[in-house]
């Protein structure tokens, strides 16, 4: 049987069970009768006996029943229903044995079975239909005690049904005699020994299982089991557990296998066992429940600190990574970026009591439903069997991984980083202001805009200078100040050809945009050098880099979801000189500057004379916008209106940048 086949039935070989449990029958010559036509009404004068039948095919391919201990029943076509129980051996058309099946006929007994055997997988009982069980009828073994207790009370005034119940209990005891002995030895010994043949007796479907997966204690709910007799015989254990797919909680199923062994084995030596039989079951329940509560709290998106081993599913195995750093927990986007590791969830199974409890939660949470969807629809038993890992992205090694819940902790943001940064006070305050105001604009969609609506919503800071002056530290300070992770990539991460550059950079930008990460592209000058007529490959890479960088800046930013792009570069060339501001006024839209200034959130305090003085600086349209945007950020940060002094200050900063640029060019030449 393949691992995908879920079946509780083991096909027994033809045994002497039928002859051993025969009651009240007489040996008579064997005869064959046509397969009866089933009727809804139960025949009269039912006998409290067990009939032993064979179901085969005649030479014409028709099914026929024959009694191994026949009795004359006249011409009644439903003669087999005159027996309370029938045990029938089924054969294939080839004559090979197929299976043995128990059939229960009395209606009161069928109703008892339906009421007692609830939720047993693969053997549903419906009293209004035919009630049959494939031998060895595991469910009758597990529910034997409950059948006796409930049936004895229910049939205390019904002598006929009480006899039928006793007949069924005697049949169960005879068929499972050795299994009951093995179970009794298991329960009575501290070592809990069990042989492979009767290993199934300790796995009652619906019980909680315990095992260790990737070094972590786990609990699962048993769905069913079956013996596999292929090249590697084993007992297959089918189970389910609770997981989260980014939108809802649900269940997933999987299979463990216990290889065949000789002799007996202690329960705790098995690779999976019922949780109740573990010597530390109480401690494990407490630990698993606490971990389950944390798993529930991590639904959605969270920035966390991680320290320990993280794993990545790779086909039939898991790769392991030692990790210490900041991560984002986000299963929804994990599935988006890693479609090869996707999965589906089944709905959580709920009893009527659990459904009522969920209804009361919603009622208590608010009649008007203002709380929206409730994500903590998990009972304690659900929390115990939640997954041990959550999915997300590790910024330090740039991989999507599964993180163990118990290795996660809150991030302690250090907002004093800027105080430790050795930088010109004006420049430091300007950076703080621009980042702070950019974050606020992302939440309000306000501030200086371009002529084209939505254009240029990103914030790009160019950090230039020799090694060791604090370019990387500045990016770290920015990340700490806005409580966002720092995503660092280098030129080597982007590829060496135009195709890989476009794909890789596009994915990096998508990731940074998704979580509003501070993106630091180290050594970006490699992709920003002057294009040459003699190097088409480099030209293509430079073009793609600039295009992707521009296109990936969001046009319609979501609240608090803005990427911050930091380009650290060494400058080897300058851009072509540009016409001065008063010349640009004749070529650009006349009210361009006025429109920029009108967008300032706190207003403008600039006279026409001051405007004319500013117009003398040699700046292009993009530089004008950047200066206005930076000055407006600092003014808003200080709670002031934008004035000419602030614009002049940032114009001087732009001029210093140009002079530094030309100096690098002179050195390079």
Helices and strands as residue ranges (DSSP letters): H 17-20, E 32-34, E 47-57, E 63-67, G 79-82, E 83-91, E 97-104, H 107-116, E 131-134, H 138-142, H 144-154, H 159-175, H 177-188, E 193-195, G 199-202, E 208-213, E 216-228, E 234-244, E 249-259, E 264-266, G 267-269, E 273-274, G 275-277, H 281-297, E 301-314, E 317-330, H 331-337, G 339-341, H 352-365, H 380-384, E 389-394, E 399-404, G 405-407, E 408-410, H 417-420, H 425-444, E 459-464, H 471-481, E 486-490, G 491-494, H 498-515, E 518-522, G 524-527, H 536-551, E 564-569, H 581-587, H 592-598, E 604-605, H 608-614, H 621-638, E 642-643, H 644-668
